[in-house]
Every structure is written in structure tokens, then in C-alpha cells.
């Protein structure tokens, strides 16, 4: 069974903390993505990676960075958490190629207080 | 850049009613088109897809046809069930190999008995 695993379902952090969200996939996928999901705004792409050590900014990269040192792991980093980063964060992965399906993790609900 | 526009929600229907959820897109080239579904408390999963003009994707009684002339990919189901209550997202991926996924805002469907 294919799997994308996010390290936490719920997380509460303080303003100004450095926050790491981890995502691991076991499908040998080249592409990995981080989205945030907010009511009325849908899914917005933060960053994606199409290979190890490769990354591209998505639509809302400000305040975030990413790391992909190994093919199966893609980390999202909030350098200095702020309350407007309170959200649901979704990780996904897919194979290279046209029309390939993306597989999603369960999401991490992050609250910044 | 690429964009996906979905009709405004939420949508509430009675069981066995006909469902249409509109989706239009803006993209360069020939994107692939998707519908993803998010059931309550779960992650996103692929419902159906189409990768070229006039293709019809179908799954679980849902259908959508890739209409290049109207840049649309409307989702339809002839008879909805209570178990179809979920959030539905239209999405597209680039024509290139890296398959960056762009989502619409999503629409919540509630089906009452």
C-alpha cells in the first residue's frame, strides 16, 4: 500500500520558534510537494522538489524553506513561526511524467500561538 | 501562470439528485486535469483524471470530460449518495515532466438522506 507519512497530525508552537514539518514517502517518487490548506483558499503550493536537493518555489514561499537530502524525505521549515502560519499543511508525492497521480499525507494541523 | 477556478460553494443536495460541479482552467500547453476528493477527517485522494482533449475520466459513478475548446473539466454524477459528502478539488498539472499540481479552492458537497 502506497504511503506518504507526515510526522505529526497536530502541532502547537510559539511565535518565533523554528518549526520542522517532516514528510516521508515509500514509493520512490521523484516529485514531492508542500501545500497549505485554508478555508476558502483551497490548497496553495509552498514549495516543490522534483529531485534530491532540487527545489522550486510555489505560490506562497515567503516565510518557509525546504530541505530534500534524501529522495524519500521532504522537510518544510518555518524559520520563525508567526500566527498567520497557523494552517493545515499537506505533503504529497508523485512520479515524474504527464498526468501522474499525486499521493497525499494525512496533514499536519499547525497552530502558532 | 496556471490557475483553476471552481464554482462557489457549498452545495447541498438530496440523495439521488444529479450533481454538477463546474471547473475551468487557464494554462499554457496541454495540461492534465484531475478531480481530487477529501472525505471528512481524511487526506486528499484522486477521484479521476484526463490527460488529453476529449478524454473522459470516470470513477465511482463520477465523470468529467476534458474540454479544450471551453477550457473546462466539469464533474458530474447522475445520482449522489450520502457517502459522497466531501470536499472536491479540481486540479491541473503542467504539460512538462515535473508535474507541478495547481488546485482550485475546493467545494464542499453535503448530501442529505
Interface residues (C-beta under 8 A of the other chain):
Chain A: X4 X31 X33 X35 X40 X41 X42 X43 X44 X45 X48 X50 X56 X58 X90 X92 X94 X95 X96 X97 X98 X99 X100 X101 X102 X104 X105 X106 X107
Chain B: X6 X32 X34 X36 X42 X43 X44 X45 X46 X49 X51 X89 X93 X95 X97 X98 X99 X100 X101 X102 X103 X104 X105 X106
